Amino acid sequence: MSARVVHFEVPFDDPDRALGFYREVFGWEIQSMAGFDYNSVSTGPITEEGMPSEPGFIGGGMLRRQDPVRSPVITLDVGDIETTLADVEKNGGSTVQGKEAVGDMGFSAYFTDSEGNVMGLWETAR
């Protein structure tokens, strides 16, 4: 199974300080998402749909530090979150937060790998 890195999350304690830092240092475009306590991040040029328009750039998010996102998280795109979580558990990882809908865009989940790192999963809605 292949899983592309498609997203990242950076937690913060002070939103003004953190968002300002990443805007100033890296030039990221950061937008608050209506209806979510979440900020969408563009690391480079984007299409009209808000997706990266050049290879090498991925989008991400910034959110208040809370479980399960207490440190930066890499998110992997998978075809089926439940199947992937079963494979994670068979191979020494564990589910941290099961499959949850993210609006009508898709589904997310969090797991720990065999080393205790929290990672994310993304499944696009069909």
N, C-alpha and C positions, 0 to 999 in steps of 0.2 A: 504494500500500500504506500502511496506517495501522499505527502501532506505539505502543501505549500505554506510558507510563512505569509500570512495575509494581514496581520494586524498586530499591534502592540498596545499595552496599557501602562501608563505611568501614574502611580498614586501620588497624592500630595496632602500636606497638612494645611498649608496656607495657599488658597487658590490664586490670589493676586500675585503673590511672590513666585509661585511655580509657573503659572501661565506666562507671566512677564519674563521670567528667566528663559524659557524655551522660545518665546517670540524673539527676544533680543539676541540671544546667543546663536540660535540656529535658523531664525527667520521662519519658523513654523507658523502657519495660519491655524488659529484655534477658534472654534465656534461652539457656543453653548447649544446643546440639543434641546429643543422645546419638548417638554413632557418627560424629560429624563434628567437626572442629576448627574450629567455626563457632558464632557466636552470633546468634540470631534477634532482630530488633528490631521492636517495635510502637511506632509514633509517636503513636498515639491509640487510641480505643476499638476493640475487636475482637469478632468473633462467636465462638461456641463452637468453630468450626473454625480460629480464629486469624487470620481475614482481617479487614481494616479494615471497620468497620461504618458509617462516615460518609464521605461524599465529601470528597476533599482529603487524606486520609491514605493513605500507602502503607507497606508493611512493608519491612524491609531486613535487612541483616546486617553483622556486624563480624567481622573476621578478622585474623590476624597478617599484617603487611605482608610480601608476597612477590610474585614475578612470577606472574601478570600484574597483580595488584592492588597497586599501589604508591601510588596516590592514589585519592580517591573515584571510584566508578564508578556511572553511571546504567544501569539495565537495561531493555531494551525487549522487550515481548511480541510474538512473531512466530508465524506459522502453520507455518513451515518454516525451520529454522536453516540447512540446507545451501543452499537457494535464496537466502536473505538474504545469506549469506556470499559467494555468487557475485556478487550484485548489489553488495555492498560492494567487492569486488575490481575489478569492471568500472568502478566510479566513483571510484577513487583511494584506497580504503582497503585494509586487509590483515587477514587472519586472524591472531590472536595465539594463540588456543587453540580448536581445533575442538570440535565437538559432543561433550558428555560427559553421561552419565546422572547425575541427582541423585536417588539413591534411586529410588522408584517414582513420584515427583512429576512429573518432567519432565526437560528437558535444558537445559544452559547452554553458552554459548560466549562468547569475547571477541574483539573486533576493534578495530583502530584506524580512526578516520575519516580523511578527507582532510587533517585538520590534526594528526594524530598523537595525538589523545585516545583513551584506552582506554575502550571502552563494552562493555556486556554484552548478551547476547541470552538470552531465555527462550522455550522451547517447552514447553507443558503436555503431559504424557503423555496419550495418548488411550485 
